[in-house]
């Protein structure tokens, strides 16, 4: 027991039985207000001692229970980790090496030549004349005339198969060296060269270094999602809002759940009893509602919940009380975390 006004410990009860609470309170008939958690033994003990005592259901405890209910409901709606791949994410051009830039310049010059030959052909020249002028084979001239886009530029001429490419990338992300990766995929049937493996590894590292990794998979834990559900939308940054909206797209049911949580949070934050009662009634309207059983428990202790929204008292005084009491000379821990302080005692009711 602790005095909410003087902020000093009053008594240590031997157990949590309602009869024990009743006896102690009857010996202190001047008590008018008690802040407590949701334990029914405390509620019954206080009522039996004096039904006129105003009981306050500590806000921390019933909000904590709401969070547990949210966690429980989310576990039935979304997996432990929500994942998606953003195929529309902006991509950057990977910087070219000097050798690659040389090849690219050569390709551009070749495309200019092809366009020049195509223009000459449209002007009436047959295949033979451009072949003589540019000293090219007639079949090459025919191929150039049919082309509608620049020749394809391959960054690497030799690559392992796509199947082993994925394995190589994964092994590199796990921290394996290029040699270890080569021997690993070779044991699995890879018949390409060591150089082919090395080039894939280099490409992956280069993409990651420049922030251009092709891994566009996003992962959000259910725990983080739960935190976002409680936060006011204005306190979420742009990335968090985007991820939250993506979760809503993947799991539409949690969009309604988010609105339910926000309505609850606002009502508690500003102490709006009317809004809270409406929220409670709606949750009690159907067993399918996510907070039905939670609301059922609050309804059975409604007067204490109502007092929590209208009165300033709470169990906050006892949270971290040991750190705030500077005159403690001896602390003894007993069962259930009871604390004895210099023959005076502190008990969290």
Wavefront OBJ file of the C-alpha trace (Angstrom):
o trace
v 0.000 0.000 0.000
v 1.215 3.526 -0.770
v -0.264 6.941 -0.024
v -1.064 8.715 -3.288
v -0.814 12.167 -1.680
v 2.180 11.919 0.640
v 3.892 9.471 -1.725
v 5.047 7.301 1.161
v 4.680 3.533 1.774
v 1.930 2.590 4.212
v 1.743 -1.183 4.650
v 2.720 -4.597 3.377
v -0.065 -7.149 3.254
v 0.821 -10.817 3.822
v -1.089 -12.002 0.747
v -3.394 -10.906 -2.105
v -6.631 -12.318 -0.679
v -9.659 -10.058 -0.813
v -10.343 -10.698 2.888
v -6.879 -9.359 3.763
v -7.513 -6.195 1.751
v -10.923 -5.779 3.374
v -9.507 -6.100 6.893
v -6.763 -3.553 6.272
v -9.124 -0.999 4.740
v -11.618 -1.351 7.596
v -8.800 -0.413 9.966
v -8.254 2.735 7.880
v -11.792 4.094 7.365
v -10.540 7.516 6.230
v -9.510 6.169 2.783
v -11.727 7.554 0.009
v -9.900 6.752 -3.253
v -7.897 3.675 -4.272
v -5.978 3.178 -7.525
v -5.441 -0.474 -8.399
v -4.917 -2.911 -11.265
v -7.595 -5.211 -12.652
v -7.181 -8.051 -10.131
v -10.712 -9.049 -9.054
v -9.539 -9.856 -5.515
v -8.603 -6.219 -4.958
v -11.887 -4.995 -6.397
v -13.946 -7.320 -4.200
v -11.868 -6.582 -1.095
v -12.278 -2.817 -1.476
v -16.019 -3.136 -2.140
v -16.532 -5.336 0.937
v -14.607 -2.897 3.116
v -16.466 0.214 1.979
v -18.573 0.463 -1.152
v -18.213 4.255 -1.065
v -14.505 4.099 -1.814
v -13.850 5.373 -5.341
v -11.897 2.688 -7.189
v -9.660 3.642 -10.124
v -8.600 1.059 -12.678
v -4.998 2.105 -13.349
v -4.707 3.358 -16.935
v -1.363 1.708 -17.531
v -2.784 -1.716 -16.751
v -5.937 -1.581 -18.863
v -4.071 -0.022 -21.807
v -1.451 -2.762 -21.478
v -4.256 -5.339 -21.628
v -5.572 -3.659 -24.777
v -2.135 -3.973 -26.333
v -2.057 -7.676 -25.481
v -5.443 -8.074 -27.137
v -4.165 -6.275 -30.225
v -1.111 -8.552 -30.368
v -3.321 -11.607 -30.040
v -5.708 -10.479 -32.780
v -2.925 -9.464 -35.168
v -1.389 -12.923 -34.828
v -4.527 -14.325 -36.478
v -4.513 -11.755 -39.276
v -0.902 -11.298 -40.379
v 2.252 -13.454 -40.281
v 5.123 -12.816 -37.861
v 6.923 -10.972 -40.677
v 5.025 -9.111 -43.402
v 6.956 -9.163 -46.686
v 6.390 -7.682 -50.113
v 8.395 -6.831 -53.196
v 8.133 -3.321 -54.550
v 8.484 -3.834 -58.293
v 7.699 -0.155 -58.888
v 10.574 1.142 -56.796
v 12.795 3.601 -58.714
v 15.961 2.094 -60.137
v 19.265 3.828 -60.821
v 21.709 3.312 -63.641
v 24.757 1.360 -62.448
v 27.996 3.294 -63.127
v 30.051 1.732 -65.908
v 33.673 0.730 -65.687
v 36.143 2.332 -68.126
v 36.200 -0.811 -70.243
v 32.418 -0.988 -70.223
v 32.159 2.697 -71.174
v 34.472 2.042 -74.141
v 32.237 -0.790 -75.330
v 29.169 1.386 -74.824
v 30.695 4.209 -76.921
v 31.505 1.711 -79.645
v 27.904 0.523 -79.619
v 26.611 4.104 -79.943
v 28.889 4.751 -82.932
v 27.725 1.512 -84.513
v 24.092 2.544 -84.084
v 24.840 5.905 -85.751
v 26.363 4.008 -88.679
v 23.324 1.723 -88.909
v 20.968 4.718 -88.954
v 23.085 6.354 -91.674
v 22.896 3.196 -93.832
v 19.126 2.965 -93.275
v 18.735 6.600 -94.364
v 20.779 5.959 -97.506
v 18.664 2.899 -98.334
v 15.467 4.904 -97.936
v 17.002 7.464 -100.311
v 17.078 4.850 -103.091
v 20.463 3.173 -102.717
v 20.473 -0.607 -103.124
v 22.436 -3.059 -100.927
v 25.550 -3.060 -103.116
v 26.345 0.623 -102.983
v 26.434 0.992 -99.106
v 28.412 -2.268 -98.989
v 31.067 -0.721 -101.280
v 31.079 2.647 -99.513
v 31.376 1.255 -95.959
v 33.333 -1.866 -96.984
v 30.775 -4.212 -95.426
v 29.258 -7.483 -96.544
v 25.889 -7.314 -98.313
v 24.307 -9.638 -95.691
v 25.506 -7.249 -92.961
v 23.907 -4.324 -94.802
v 20.636 -6.256 -95.040
v 20.758 -7.011 -91.279
v 21.414 -3.347 -90.457
v 18.534 -2.136 -92.589
v 16.108 -4.431 -90.739
v 17.211 -3.298 -87.254
v 14.754 -1.066 -85.353
v 16.730 -0.539 -82.137
v 20.394 -0.293 -81.065
v 22.347 -3.535 -80.685
v 22.005 -5.083 -77.226
v 24.839 -4.246 -74.881
v 25.770 -7.037 -72.463
v 27.762 -5.951 -69.446
v 29.267 -9.403 -69.109
v 29.816 -11.856 -71.890
v 29.935 -14.950 -69.721
v 27.587 -15.662 -66.830
v 26.574 -18.769 -64.877
v 23.065 -20.069 -65.374
v 20.212 -18.205 -63.697
v 19.718 -21.040 -61.237
v 23.271 -20.777 -59.903
v 23.218 -17.001 -60.170
v 20.583 -16.784 -57.435
v 22.590 -19.167 -55.265
v 25.772 -17.173 -55.829
v 24.071 -13.928 -54.800
v 22.652 -15.550 -51.659
v 25.994 -17.082 -50.684
v 27.710 -13.724 -51.157
v 25.160 -12.006 -48.891
v 25.909 -14.609 -46.222
v 29.547 -13.468 -46.189
v 31.232 -16.245 -48.220
v 34.316 -15.459 -50.267
v 34.257 -15.814 -54.059
v 36.385 -18.963 -53.863
v 34.069 -20.526 -51.266
v 31.069 -19.672 -53.424
v 32.705 -21.199 -56.501
v 33.443 -24.515 -54.790
v 29.988 -24.565 -53.191
v 28.083 -24.160 -56.487
v 30.514 -26.505 -58.268
v 29.609 -29.243 -55.764
v 25.985 -28.626 -56.698
v 26.613 -29.164 -60.409
v 27.894 -25.824 -61.672
v 30.109 -26.343 -64.742
v 30.987 -22.715 -65.497
v 34.266 -20.941 -64.828
v 35.537 -19.272 -61.657
v 35.571 -16.002 -63.593
v 31.836 -16.305 -64.223
v 31.176 -16.629 -60.503
v 33.519 -13.746 -59.704
v 31.758 -11.404 -62.135
v 28.336 -12.128 -60.637
v 29.736 -11.503 -57.148
v 31.335 -8.224 -58.253
v 28.111 -7.084 -59.869
v 26.129 -7.776 -56.682
v 28.630 -5.919 -54.532
v 28.644 -2.975 -56.895
v 24.867 -2.720 -56.854
v 24.807 -2.846 -53.068
v 27.592 -0.268 -52.749
v 25.699 2.192 -54.934
v 22.389 1.525 -53.204
v 20.977 -0.217 -56.244
v 20.456 -3.731 -54.973
v 17.891 -5.674 -56.960
v 16.526 -7.079 -53.695
v 13.360 -4.966 -53.436
v 11.859 -7.165 -50.741
v 10.580 -5.260 -47.703
v 10.105 -6.942 -44.345
v 8.072 -5.569 -41.444
v 7.755 -7.524 -38.206
v 4.329 -7.929 -36.642
v 5.726 -6.321 -33.474
v 6.688 -3.175 -35.393
v 3.307 -3.139 -37.116
v 1.654 -3.230 -33.693
v 3.707 -0.202 -32.604
v 2.633 1.713 -35.712
v -1.003 0.834 -35.033
v -0.793 2.682 -31.709
v 1.075 5.742 -32.980
v -0.797 8.855 -34.151
v -0.485 9.093 -37.918
v 1.211 12.497 -37.711
v 4.038 10.951 -35.671
v 4.878 8.412 -38.369
v 7.554 9.371 -40.882
v 7.044 9.061 -44.635
v 8.607 5.608 -44.859
v 6.543 4.283 -41.941
v 3.329 5.657 -43.443
v 4.164 4.066 -46.781
v 4.896 0.691 -45.176
v 1.750 0.882 -43.060
v -0.384 1.615 -46.135
v 1.242 -1.315 -47.923
v 0.272 -3.567 -45.010
v -3.291 -2.273 -45.353
v -3.250 -3.238 -49.043
v -1.989 -6.733 -48.287
v -4.307 -7.275 -45.296
v -7.406 -5.034 -45.668
v -8.872 -6.231 -42.361
v -6.181 -4.443 -40.339
v -7.179 -1.086 -41.836
v -10.409 -1.277 -39.833
v -8.438 -2.526 -36.853
v -6.145 0.507 -37.113
v -9.121 2.880 -36.998
v -10.475 0.994 -33.975
v -7.187 1.325 -32.113
v -6.870 5.023 -32.961
v -10.406 5.742 -31.725
v -9.575 3.979 -28.468
v -6.242 5.792 -28.107
v -7.706 9.252 -28.663
v -10.566 8.653 -26.220
v -8.119 7.573 -23.502
v -5.630 10.332 -24.260
v -8.099 13.197 -23.952
v -10.299 11.493 -21.354
v -13.379 11.562 -23.589
v -15.760 9.276 -21.693
v -18.590 9.543 -24.247
v -16.353 8.440 -27.124
v -14.935 5.645 -25.012
v -18.412 4.387 -24.093
v -19.390 4.376 -27.775
v -16.226 2.443 -28.596
v -16.985 -0.028 -25.800
v -20.581 -0.569 -26.950
v -19.501 -1.200 -30.516
v -16.926 -3.800 -29.442
v -19.580 -5.509 -27.317
v -22.033 -5.614 -30.241
v -20.429 -8.721 -31.742
v -18.085 -11.471 -30.609
v -16.297 -11.108 -33.937
v -15.017 -7.657 -33.000
v -11.295 -7.706 -32.144
v -11.711 -6.228 -28.641
v -14.939 -7.975 -27.647
v -13.563 -9.973 -24.710
v -11.409 -7.081 -23.581
v -14.465 -4.799 -23.591
v -16.381 -7.465 -21.679
v -13.808 -7.330 -18.870
v -13.876 -3.536 -18.797
v -17.672 -3.514 -18.616
v -17.555 -5.655 -15.474
v -15.332 -3.001 -13.887
v -16.804 0.001 -15.662
v -17.039 2.423 -12.738
v -13.313 2.011 -12.024
v -12.549 2.561 -15.731
v -14.764 5.644 -15.751
v -12.897 7.014 -12.721
v -9.597 6.412 -14.515
v -10.706 8.791 -17.271
v -12.098 11.448 -14.960
v -9.653 11.363 -12.020
v -5.927 12.213 -12.056
v -4.801 9.314 -9.851
v -2.972 6.226 -11.108
v -0.436 3.601 -10.054
v 2.322 5.655 -11.635
v 3.531 6.591 -8.151
v 4.574 3.000 -7.544
v 6.301 2.539 -10.895
v 10.011 2.830 -10.173
v 9.286 3.820 -6.567
v 12.496 2.216 -5.286
v 14.586 4.539 -7.454
v 12.787 7.624 -6.172
v 12.995 6.887 -2.451
v 16.373 8.304 -1.457
v 16.193 7.342 2.246
v 16.178 3.583 1.732
v 18.716 1.836 3.972
v 17.625 -1.750 3.566
v 15.644 -3.478 0.866
v 14.414 -7.061 1.173
v 12.625 -8.887 -1.639
v 9.988 -11.407 -0.671
v 7.430 -13.401 -2.618
v 5.663 -11.718 -5.526
v 8.207 -8.912 -5.511
v 7.111 -7.397 -2.181
v 9.506 -4.779 -0.869
v 10.284 -3.930 2.747
v 11.723 -0.487 3.447
v 13.067 0.274 6.948
v 10.133 -1.417 8.666
v 7.880 0.615 6.410
v 6.645 -1.244 3.390
v 5.676 -0.745 -0.199
v 3.176 -2.999 -1.973
v 1.803 -2.528 -5.456
v -1.964 -2.840 -5.173
l 1 2 3 4 5 6 7 8 9 10 11 12 13 14 15 16 17 18 19 20 21 22 23 24 25 26 27 28 29 30 31 32 33 34 35 36 37 38 39 40 41 42 43 44 45 46 47 48 49 50 51 52 53 54 55 56 57 58 59 60 61 62 63 64 65 66 67 68 69 70 71 72 73 74 75 76 77 78 79 80 81 82 83 84 85 86 87 88 89 90 91 92 93 94 95 96 97 98 99 100 101 102 103 104 105 106 107 108 109 110 111 112 113 114 115 116 117 118 119 120 121 122 123 124 125 126 127 128 129 130 131 132 133 134 135 136 137 138 139 140 141 142 143 144 145 146 147 148 149 150 151 152 153 154 155 156 157 158 159 160 161 162 163 164 165 166 167 168 169 170 171 172 173 174 175 176 177 178 179 180 181 182 183 184 185 186 187 188 189 190 191 192 193 194 195 196 197 198 199 200 201 202 203 204 205 206 207 208 209 210 211 212 213 214 215 216 217 218 219 220 221 222 223 224 225 226 227 228 229 230 231 232 233 234 235 236 237 238 239 240 241 242 243 244 245 246 247 248 249 250 251 252 253 254 255 256 257 258 259 260 261 262 263 264 265 266 267 268 269 270 271 272 273 274 275 276 277 278 279 280 281 282 283 284 285 286 287 288 289 290 291 292 293 294 295 296 297 298 299 300 301 302 303 304 305 306 307 308 309 310 311 312 313 314 315 316 317 318 319 320 321 322 323 324 325 326 327 328 329 330 331 332 333 334 335 336 337 338 339 340 341 342 343 344 345 346 347 348 349
